[in-house]
């Protein structure tokens, strides 16, 4: 649609986010109607069944309409925003004809990256922008027709934080926040992050800054829960005190939607239980020598080696000896598909729920490389920045539930894989060592496996080899 002064609107739709994802939930809008956006500037934060993603817009211009409120689920291809640009885009550029989009999301964008990315807040709508916004809203009928009124902000809280950090927030540039958890905490408490100056590197707004601002404003910070609460078992409600009001009475039940990551995990676990005839075997092992070996490695200098990395190295060596467990079952073809590579998943608990990042080609990595990759993926999981590709494609999973202070578990296989190794906590226990009773560092190891890919002999051999490597790390030298 043409506008005055040669302006016309371009509609930006929710792109294909990859990995077969067909929909996403709007978590937070990063722009308002009337804002001026640059090419490839993130305009909305969405949550898929696999990760939290900031979606950049391949057009530069004035936002004239937004589609969908926060919390709305949109299918791929649904309109997100319309942008009024000043000139017709050149063929194949996906932009304004003066710059190319550097976007790499599936389905749009060009190969040239923009020289810079910035966000500019436009003043309250003047005649041209206002007319553009109004015309786009009238044309689409389903969009916001004009800029929403400026909401009342927590100025006192912002002043407290700015006084503590020694700076003032500006209206120019993107909000310096990396963690979606920080954004959610601010959003749940009605705090405008633009009013804060972060205490992190380069002014990065941290969770502590938001909590400090909320305390200063007298609202109290509500920390994001570590996991979605499970619905309690319904009980007969106790009689409410005479002084209690209906508004403060506890609800009889709490319902939590199974959607996003929580829903994806639920679907995968249920499918695993339905389709895989699993069995579990376990063994206790003396991990004293493994712990001593790790201490010696770290005392030798260089990057520290994590215990998880040593266990992963043991897993890849065991899978080389028992490759039946590094496979999947093609039920339609009635075939067992054995993989020539090990993409090792590891279970990680985050504020958004359970995720299983995948270390690609773990069998080619040494302990130092594994340590670095585990640390990178764990941090990305905590901040909600794991990509769909980092959460899929695993061939075997390592689950260290010992971090929760428990000794044993019967893990559910991460469908469509064929096995998972579980590791409990390592604690001092009485143990017969060299014919005498001694206190040793003992760990329980468990293996859950798909009985279709192998019988108990293979599974037991795998687990026994893992236990031998834990008890005598020198066994690994045979496969190095």
C-alpha positions in Angstrom: 0.0 0.0 0.0 1.4 3.4 -1.0 1.8 6.2 1.5 2.7 9.9 1.3 6.3 10.8 0.6 6.9 7.6 -1.3 6.5 5.4 1.8 4.9 1.9 1.5 4.3 -1.0 4.0 6.1 -4.3 4.0 4.7 -7.2 6.1 7.1 -9.3 8.1 5.9 -12.8 8.9 7.1 -15.3 11.5 9.9 -17.1 9.8 10.8 -20.8 9.8 12.9 -21.2 12.9 14.3 -24.5 11.7 14.2 -28.1 13.1 10.6 -28.6 11.9 9.1 -26.1 14.3 5.7 -24.9 13.2 4.7 -22.4 15.8 6.1 -20.0 18.5 4.7 -18.1 21.5 5.2 -14.3 21.7 7.1 -13.8 25.0 8.0 -10.1 24.7 7.6 -7.3 22.1 10.9 -5.4 21.6 9.4 -2.6 19.6 6.2 -0.4 19.8 4.1 0.9 17.0 5.8 4.1 15.8 9.3 2.9 16.6 12.0 3.3 13.9 13.8 0.0 13.4 17.0 -0.8 11.6 17.5 -3.8 9.3 18.1 -7.0 11.2 17.1 -5.4 14.5 15.3 -7.9 16.9 11.7 -6.9 17.1 10.1 -9.8 19.1 11.2 -12.5 21.5 9.4 -15.8 21.0 9.6 -19.2 22.7 9.4 -22.4 20.7 9.2 -25.9 22.0 13.0 -26.0 21.9 14.5 -22.5 22.7 13.9 -18.8 23.3 14.7 -16.8 20.2 14.9 -13.1 19.3 13.5 -12.6 15.8 15.2 -9.9 13.7 13.3 -8.0 11.1 14.9 -7.9 7.6 13.3 -4.4 6.8 14.3 -1.0 8.1 11.6 1.7 8.7 8.8 2.7 10.9 6.7 0.0 12.7 3.1 0.6 11.7 1.4 -2.4 13.2 2.0 -5.4 15.4 0.1 -8.7 15.3 -0.6 -10.7 18.5 -0.3 -9.9 22.2 2.4 -11.4 24.5 1.4 -15.0 25.3 -0.2 -15.5 21.9 0.9 -18.6 19.9 1.5 -17.9 16.2 2.1 -20.4 13.4 5.1 -20.0 11.0 4.1 -17.7 8.2 1.7 -15.6 10.3 2.2 -11.8 10.2 4.3 -10.3 13.0 4.6 -6.6 12.1 4.3 -4.2 9.2 7.1 -1.7 8.5 6.7 1.5 6.5 9.8 2.0 4.3 10.9 4.9 2.3 11.6 3.3 -1.0 10.7 0.0 -2.8 13.1 -2.8 -1.9 15.4 -4.1 -4.6 14.7 -7.6 -5.8 16.2 -10.2 -3.5 17.4 -7.9 -0.8 14.6 -8.2 1.6 15.3 -4.6 2.8 14.9 -1.0 1.8 17.1 -1.2 -1.3 20.0 0.5 0.5 21.1 -2.2 2.8 21.0 -6.0 2.8 19.7 -8.2 5.6 22.3 -10.4 7.3 19.6 -12.7 8.7 20.2 -16.4 8.8 16.8 -17.6 9.9 15.2 -20.1 7.4 13.2 -18.5 4.6 14.4 -14.9 4.4 17.3 -12.6 4.6 20.3 -12.0 2.3 24.0 -12.7 2.5 25.2 -9.2 3.3 25.4 -8.3 7.0 24.6 -4.7 8.0 27.4 -2.5 9.2 25.6 -1.8 12.5 22.5 -2.6 14.4 20.7 0.0 16.5 17.3 0.8 17.9 15.9 4.4 17.9 12.9 5.5 19.8 10.8 7.9 17.8 9.1 10.8 19.5 5.4 10.8 20.0 3.8 10.3 16.5 4.0 13.4 14.3 1.8 13.8 11.3 3.7 11.6 8.8 4.3 8.6 11.2 0.8 9.0 12.7 -0.9 8.9 9.3 1.2 5.9 8.3 0.3 4.0 11.5 -3.4 4.9 11.1 -3.5 3.9 7.5 -1.8 0.5 8.2 -4.2 -0.2 11.1 -7.2 0.6 9.0 -6.0 -1.5 6.1 -5.2 -4.6 8.2 -8.1 -4.4 10.6 -6.4 -6.8 13.0 -3.4 -4.8 14.0 -2.7 -2.0 16.4 -3.7 1.2 14.7 -1.5 3.7 16.6 1.1 3.8 19.3 -0.1 2.8 22.7 0.0 5.4 25.5 3.2 5.5 27.5 2.7 3.4 30.6 3.6 4.7 34.0 7.1 3.6 34.8 8.9 2.9 38.1 10.9 6.1 38.2 11.8 5.9 41.8 13.1 2.3 41.4 15.1 3.4 38.4 16.6 6.3 40.3 17.7 4.0 43.0 19.4 1.7 40.6 21.0 4.5 38.6 22.3 6.0 41.8 23.8 2.7 42.8 25.5 2.2 39.4 26.4 5.8 38.7 24.7 6.1 35.3 21.5 7.1 33.5 19.4 5.1 31.2 19.0 6.4 27.6 16.2 6.0 25.1 18.6 5.3 22.3 19.9 1.8 21.5 18.7 -1.6 22.5 18.0 -2.5 26.2 21.3 -4.1 27.4 19.8 -7.4 28.6 21.0 -10.8 27.5 19.1 -13.1 29.8 15.4 -13.7 29.0 14.9 -14.5 32.7 15.8 -11.0 33.6 13.3 -9.7 31.0 10.6 -12.0 32.4 11.2 -10.9 36.0 10.9 -7.3 35.0 7.8 -7.9 32.9 6.1 -9.9 35.7 6.6 -7.0 38.1 5.8 -4.2 35.7 9.3 -2.7 35.6 10.6 -0.9 32.5 14.1 -2.0 31.8 14.8 1.2 29.9 14.7 3.0 33.2 17.6 1.0 34.6 21.4 1.2 34.2 23.0 -2.2 34.6 25.9 -3.0 36.9 27.3 -5.6 34.6 30.0 -5.3 31.9 29.2 -2.4 29.5 26.1 -1.6 31.4 24.6 -5.0 31.1 21.4 -5.3 33.2 21.7 -8.2 35.6 19.0 -10.0 37.7 20.4 -8.3 40.8 19.7 -4.9 39.3 16.1 -5.8 38.7 15.6 -7.2 42.2 17.3 -4.1 43.7 15.0 -1.8 41.8 11.9 -3.8 42.8 12.9 -3.7 46.5 13.6 0.0 46.2 10.1 0.5 44.8 8.5 -1.4 47.6 7.1 -4.1 45.2 9.4 -7.0 46.2 11.2 -9.1 43.7 9.6 -12.3 42.7 12.4 -14.6 41.6 11.7 -16.8 38.6 10.9 -20.3 39.7 13.5 -23.0 39.1 10.8 -25.1 37.4 7.1 -25.1 36.7 5.2 -26.1 39.8 3.5 -29.5 39.7 -0.3 -29.3 40.4 -0.8 -30.3 44.1 -3.0 -33.2 45.0 -6.5 -31.7 45.5 -7.5 -31.7 49.2 -10.7 -30.6 51.0 -10.3 -26.9 51.6 -9.9 -25.9 55.2 -12.4 -23.4 56.6 -11.1 -19.9 56.0 -10.5 -17.6 59.0 -13.2 -15.1 59.6 -10.8 -12.3 58.8 -9.7 -13.8 55.5 -11.0 -12.2 52.4 -11.9 -14.2 49.2 -9.2 -12.3 47.3 -6.5 -13.7 49.6 -7.8 -17.2 50.0 -5.5 -20.0 48.5 -6.8 -21.5 45.3 -8.2 -25.0 45.4 -5.9 -26.1 42.6 -3.2 -24.7 40.3 -3.2 -25.5 36.6 0.0 -25.2 34.6 -0.3 -25.3 30.8 1.8 -28.0 29.1 3.3 -25.9 26.4 6.6 -24.6 25.2 9.6 -26.5 26.6 7.5 -28.0 29.3 5.0 -29.4 26.8 7.8 -30.7 24.5 9.5 -32.5 27.3 6.1 -34.0 28.4 5.4 -35.2 24.9 8.9 -36.7 24.4 8.8 -38.6 27.8 5.3 -39.9 27.2 6.3 -41.1 23.7 9.4 -42.8 25.1 7.4 -44.7 27.6 4.8 -45.7 25.0 7.2 -46.9 22.3 10.4 -48.1 23.9 10.5 -51.4 25.8 13.2 -50.2 28.2 15.1 -52.0 30.9 17.5 -50.7 33.6 20.6 -52.2 35.2 22.9 -50.6 37.7 26.1 -51.1 39.6 28.0 -49.4 42.4 31.6 -48.3 41.6 34.5 -47.1 43.6 35.3 -43.6 42.1 38.2 -42.8 44.4 40.9 -43.3 41.7 38.9 -41.3 39.2 38.6 -38.4 41.6 42.4 -38.6 42.3 43.1 -38.7 38.6 41.0 -35.5 38.1 42.8 -33.8 40.9 46.2 -34.7 39.4 45.2 -33.5 36.0 44.0 -30.1 37.3 47.1 -29.7 39.5 49.3 -30.1 36.3 48.2 -26.7 35.0 46.0 -25.5 32.1 42.2 -25.4 31.9 40.4 -27.3 34.7 38.8 -30.6 33.7 35.3 -31.3 34.8 34.1 -34.6 36.2 31.3 -34.6 33.6 33.9 -34.4 30.9 35.7 -37.4 32.2 32.5 -39.4 32.4 31.7 -38.3 28.9 35.1 -39.5 27.7 34.4 -42.9 29.4 31.0 -43.0 27.7 32.4 -42.5 24.2 35.1 -45.2 24.8 32.4 -47.6 26.0 30.2 -46.9 23.0 33.1 -47.7 20.7 33.2 -51.2 22.3 29.4 -51.6 22.4 28.1 -49.7 19.4 24.7 -51.3 19.7 23.8 -48.7 22.3 24.7 -45.8 20.0 21.6 -46.3 17.7 17.9 -45.8 17.2 15.0 -48.0 16.0 13.3 -47.3 12.7 9.9 -48.8 13.7 8.3 -48.4 10.2 11.2 -50.2 8.5 11.7 -52.6 11.4 15.4 -51.8 11.4 18.0 -50.8 14.0 20.0 -47.8 12.8 23.5 -47.7 14.2 25.4 -44.4 14.1 29.1 -43.9 13.2 29.3 -40.8 15.3 28.5 -39.9 19.0 26.5 -36.8 19.5 26.3 -36.8 23.3 23.4 -35.2 25.0 23.5 -34.3 28.7 20.5 -33.5 30.9 20.5 -29.9 32.4 18.0 -28.4 34.7 17.2 -24.7 34.0 14.7 -22.1 35.1 12.7 -22.9 32.0 12.7 -26.7 32.7 14.7 -29.7 31.7 16.8 -29.4 28.5 19.2 -31.8 26.9 21.9 -29.9 25.0 24.0 -32.0 22.5 27.8 -32.1 22.2 28.5 -32.8 18.5 31.1 -35.4 17.7 31.9 -36.1 21.3 34.0 -39.1 20.3 36.5 -36.8 18.6 37.0 -34.5 21.7 39.4 -34.8 24.5 38.6 -34.0 28.1 39.6 -30.4 27.8 37.5 -29.8 24.7 34.5 -31.6 26.4 34.8 -29.4 29.5 34.7 -26.2 27.4 31.7 -27.4 25.4 29.8 -28.5 28.4 30.3 -25.1 30.1 29.3 -23.2 26.9 26.1 -25.2 26.4 25.2 -25.1 30.1 25.4 -21.3 30.2 23.4 -21.1 27.1 20.7 -23.3 28.7 20.6 -21.1 31.8 20.1 -17.9 29.8 17.6 -19.5 27.4 19.8 -18.9 24.3 20.3 -22.5 23.1 19.4 -22.9 19.5 17.2 -25.6 18.2 20.2 -27.3 16.5 21.9 -27.5 19.9 19.0 -29.3 21.4 18.4 -32.0 18.8 20.3 -34.8 17.0 21.7 -36.7 20.1 22.6 -40.4 19.8 23.2 -41.1 23.5 22.5 -39.2 26.7 24.5 -38.8 29.9 22.4 -37.8 32.9 24.3 -36.7 36.1 21.4 -36.6 38.6 23.9 -36.8 41.4 23.9 -33.0 41.4 20.5 -33.2 43.1 21.9 -35.1 46.0 20.4 -38.5 45.1 22.2 -41.9 44.7 20.2 -43.6 42.0 17.4 -43.3 39.4 15.9 -45.2 36.5 16.1 -42.6 33.7 13.6 -42.4 30.9 15.3 -42.8 27.5 15.5 -39.6 25.4 13.5 -40.7 22.4 14.5 -41.7 19.7 17.8 -42.7 21.3 18.4 -46.2 22.5 20.1 -45.7 25.9 21.0 -43.3 28.7 23.7 -43.6 31.4 22.7 -42.2 34.8 25.3 -41.1 37.4 24.4 -40.6 41.1 26.2 -38.6 43.7 29.8 -39.6 44.7 29.9 -39.9 48.5 32.2 -41.6 51.1 31.0 -45.1 52.0 32.4 -48.2 53.5 33.9 -50.3 50.8 36.1 -53.5 50.7 39.3 -52.3 49.1 42.2 -54.8 48.6 40.7 -57.2 51.1 40.1 -54.6 53.8 37.2 -52.4 54.8 37.9 -48.8 54.0 36.1 -45.5 53.4 36.0 -44.9 49.6 34.3 -42.5 47.2 31.4 -44.6 45.9 29.0 -43.8 43.0 26.0 -45.7 41.6 25.8 -46.0 37.8 22.6 -47.0 36.0 21.9 -47.8 32.4 18.4 -47.6 30.8 18.4 -49.2 27.4 16.0 -50.1 24.6 15.7 -53.9 24.7 15.0 -54.0 21.0 18.6 -52.9 20.1 20.4 -55.4 22.4 20.0 -58.0 25.1 21.2 -57.8 28.7 24.6 -59.1 27.9 25.5 -56.1 25.8 24.0 -53.7 28.3 25.7 -55.3 31.2 29.0 -55.3 29.3 28.7 -51.6 28.6 27.9 -50.7 32.2 30.7 -53.0 33.6 33.2 -51.3 31.3 32.1 -47.9 32.4 32.4 -49.0 36.1 35.9 -50.4 35.4 37.1 -47.1 33.9 35.7 -45.2 36.9 37.5 -47.6 39.3 40.7 -47.8 37.3 41.0 -44.8 34.9 44.1 -46.4 33.4 41.7 -48.8 31.6 41.0 -45.9 29.2 44.6 -45.9 28.0 43.8 -49.0 26.0 41.4 -47.0 23.8 43.3 -43.8 23.5 
